[in-house]
Amino acid sequence: MIFGAIIRLQTLDSHKIELIEKVAVGTPDERIRAIEECGYSHIIACYYTLIETLKDENKDIRSAVALALGNIGVKESSEHLKKTLDNEKDENVKINFIRALGMTRDKDYAEYITTYLKSEVEMIRFHATQALIELNNVKTLEAINSALTTEKSDVCKVVMLEASLHFKKSNKEHADLLKDFLTSPDRNVRYNAAIAAERLLIKELYVSVGTALMYENEPMVREKLASAYKRIGIL
């Protein structure tokens, strides 16, 4: 297998060997730090040890392992993540497994992620939609639009609108809905709408982004609006 050969070829210096050992043995904090370094530094040599640690009894370690695998970005981890996610009970850990599946960019798991668009947990629906944007599989558009029609949470509506427009920027109805959220009374909704505008770069949002920027007082929201306004303006 090519991937296995890549792992064997990666030089195992003393630090990497120590890091791999700490993933499996040590205090929870030591293990989590080692797991996070494996992910942030994209140390592929940690891969098999991370896979073996996915079912650790400590939920914080399971959560850290999922994100580390996502950061390493090896598609072979997708099936392991899915199987563990199927049996995961902790909602916060589930979120990180969903995020990790998105980070792998493995489009074959996009349809699976759509099942979480109907979750009763708001942040699971939110992160499932974000993962679908990352997986970039247009076949999920119908499921996203279906979920949007029944969604009650404004922050989830915003990210679902972003996902829908990501696949079909010509959807004027959804662009108009996103415009309305740029001036929502909820700061978190405005922030996510500004992020969506910045990433989508749809010319039709230009005037609305500029108007929202004029009246926005929250620094973080203003920053995203200003960036979106500048980037859309040079299209």
Secondary structure, DSSP 4 states (H G I P E B T S, - for coil): -HHHHHHHHS---HHHHHHHHHHHSS-HHHHHHHHHHHHHTT-GGGHHHHHHHTT-S-HHHHHHHHHHHHHHT-GGGHHHHHHHHHH---HHHHHHHHHHHHHTT-GGGHHHHHGGGG-SSHHHHHHHHHHHHHHT-GGGHHHHHHHHHH---HHHHHHHHHHHHHH-TT-HHHHHHHHHHTT-S-HHHHHHHHHHHHHH--GGGHHHHHHHHHH---HHHHHHHHHHHHHHHT-
